[in-house]
Amino acid sequence: MPDGATGLELTSKQPSAAYGRIILVVDRDSRVTKSVIFNSSGDIQEMRFTSIELDKPAPAGTFTLDRKATAGFKFLKP
């Protein structure tokens, strides 16, 4: 890991074919710079996030919310 970076490991309670464990690498400025996904077959997928533009909004429709899939969740506004 680069100097000043921190790793956050997330482990699935019920591993699936898609993933069993995910590691997020976070830099000194609290930005995720890399993700490493380990699936239950032992395959590893690594993604590095570069050229991040924080001053531009995401295009409309980039993120969607399925209210039926999130029934029972409490939504908070920042």
C-alpha positions in Angstrom: 0.0 0.0 0.0 1.2 3.5 -0.7 2.5 5.6 2.3 -0.4 7.0 4.3 -3.0 4.7 2.7 -5.3 2.5 4.8 -7.0 -0.7 3.8 -10.6 -1.6 4.7 -11.5 -5.2 4.3 -15.1 -6.2 3.9 -16.0 -9.9 4.2 -19.4 -11.2 3.0 -21.5 -13.0 5.5 -22.7 -15.2 2.7 -20.1 -15.5 -0.1 -21.4 -15.5 -3.6 -19.9 -16.3 -7.0 -19.4 -12.5 -7.5 -17.5 -11.8 -4.3 -16.4 -13.2 -1.0 -14.1 -10.4 0.2 -13.4 -6.8 -0.9 -10.5 -4.6 0.1 -10.8 -0.8 -0.4 -7.6 1.2 -0.3 -8.2 4.7 1.1 -5.6 7.6 0.8 -4.7 10.3 3.3 -7.6 12.5 2.0 -10.2 9.7 2.6 -10.6 8.9 -1.0 -10.9 5.3 -2.3 -8.1 4.9 -4.7 -8.3 1.1 -5.4 -10.6 -1.8 -4.8 -9.6 -5.5 -4.8 -12.4 -8.0 -5.2 -11.9 -11.7 -4.3 -14.6 -14.1 -5.5 -15.4 -17.5 -4.0 -13.5 -19.2 -6.9 -10.2 -17.5 -5.9 -10.3 -15.0 -8.8 -9.1 -11.5 -8.0 -10.3 -8.3 -9.7 -8.3 -5.1 -9.0 -9.5 -1.6 -10.0 -7.5 1.6 -9.5 -9.3 4.9 -9.5 -7.3 7.7 -11.2 -8.1 11.1 -12.6 -10.9 11.6 -10.1 -12.8 14.8 -10.7 -14.6 15.9 -7.5 -15.8 19.3 -8.7 -18.2 17.9 -11.3 -21.7 16.5 -10.5 -22.6 13.0 -11.8 -24.9 13.1 -14.9 -28.6 12.7 -14.1 -29.6 9.0 -14.0 -26.1 7.8 -13.0 -27.4 6.5 -9.7 -30.9 5.1 -9.2 -32.7 3.9 -6.1 -35.0 1.0 -6.1 -37.4 1.7 -3.2 -38.8 -1.8 -3.2 -35.4 -3.3 -2.7 -34.7 -1.0 0.2 -37.9 -1.5 2.1 -37.3 -1.1 5.9 -34.3 1.1 5.5 -34.2 4.6 7.0 -33.0 7.3 4.6 -31.0 10.2 6.0 -30.1 13.5 4.3 -26.5 14.7 4.8 
